[in-house]
């Protein structure tokens, strides 16, 4: 299980990558973060619960912010 600070830093990193549409696929993001794909999905869900409007864009092959899809 990840410590709170480790989880916080990983979530901030995901947000930063999503801003630039550079997370890659869930598998690639898991490799970047050195965690499992399941953990990536948990972190994404936590971000959504905190109000972040992150979605996966199949065209970009990246998690992105909804407002960037327009």
Wavefront OBJ file of the C-alpha trace (Angstrom):
o trace
v 0.000 0.000 0.000
v 1.229 3.474 -0.922
v 1.921 6.073 1.734
v -0.180 9.225 1.616
v 2.688 11.421 0.381
v 3.645 8.931 -2.318
v 0.035 8.721 -3.503
v -0.259 12.528 -3.449
v 2.877 12.950 -5.591
v 1.723 10.315 -8.076
v -1.680 11.997 -8.370
v -0.044 15.381 -8.954
v 2.180 13.816 -11.624
v -0.866 12.292 -13.337
v -2.604 15.709 -13.307
v 0.453 17.334 -14.852
v 0.739 14.688 -17.572
v -3.008 14.912 -18.282
v -2.702 18.672 -18.782
v -0.221 18.019 -21.590
v -2.089 14.934 -22.884
v 1.012 12.895 -22.177
v 0.004 10.091 -19.798
v 0.016 7.419 -22.465
v -2.141 4.352 -22.111
v -2.978 3.042 -18.636
v -0.233 0.444 -19.101
v 2.329 3.083 -20.115
v 1.297 5.320 -17.213
v 1.665 2.406 -14.815
v 5.200 1.882 -16.098
v 6.012 5.601 -15.696
v 4.763 5.517 -12.116
v 6.184 2.071 -11.351
v 2.791 0.785 -10.180
v 0.176 -1.623 -11.519
v -2.504 -0.674 -14.049
v -5.088 -1.328 -11.344
v -3.362 1.210 -9.091
v -3.424 3.730 -11.952
v -7.173 3.244 -12.287
v -7.613 3.660 -8.521
v -5.629 6.913 -8.568
v -7.658 8.203 -11.537
v -10.885 7.348 -9.683
v -9.611 9.157 -6.576
v -8.831 12.223 -8.680
v -12.355 12.112 -10.114
v -13.819 11.846 -6.602
v -11.807 14.962 -5.702
v -13.453 16.829 -8.572
v -10.836 16.487 -11.307
v -12.529 16.027 -14.665
v -10.068 13.569 -16.132
v -11.148 11.166 -18.865
v -9.334 8.775 -21.167
v -9.137 9.945 -24.792
v -8.762 7.057 -27.236
v -7.701 9.439 -30.005
v -4.839 10.862 -27.909
v -4.104 7.578 -26.107
v -3.881 9.619 -22.932
v -5.854 10.756 -19.928
v -6.885 14.364 -20.488
v -9.034 17.019 -18.861
v -12.573 17.097 -20.264
v -12.370 20.798 -21.110
v -9.356 20.078 -23.378
v -11.460 17.805 -25.615
v -13.373 20.672 -27.191
l 1 2 3 4 5 6 7 8 9 10 11 12 13 14 15 16 17 18 19 20 21 22 23 24 25 26 27 28 29 30 31 32 33 34 35 36 37 38 39 40 41 42 43 44 45 46 47 48 49 50 51 52 53 54 55 56 57 58 59 60 61 62 63 64 65 66 67 68 69 70
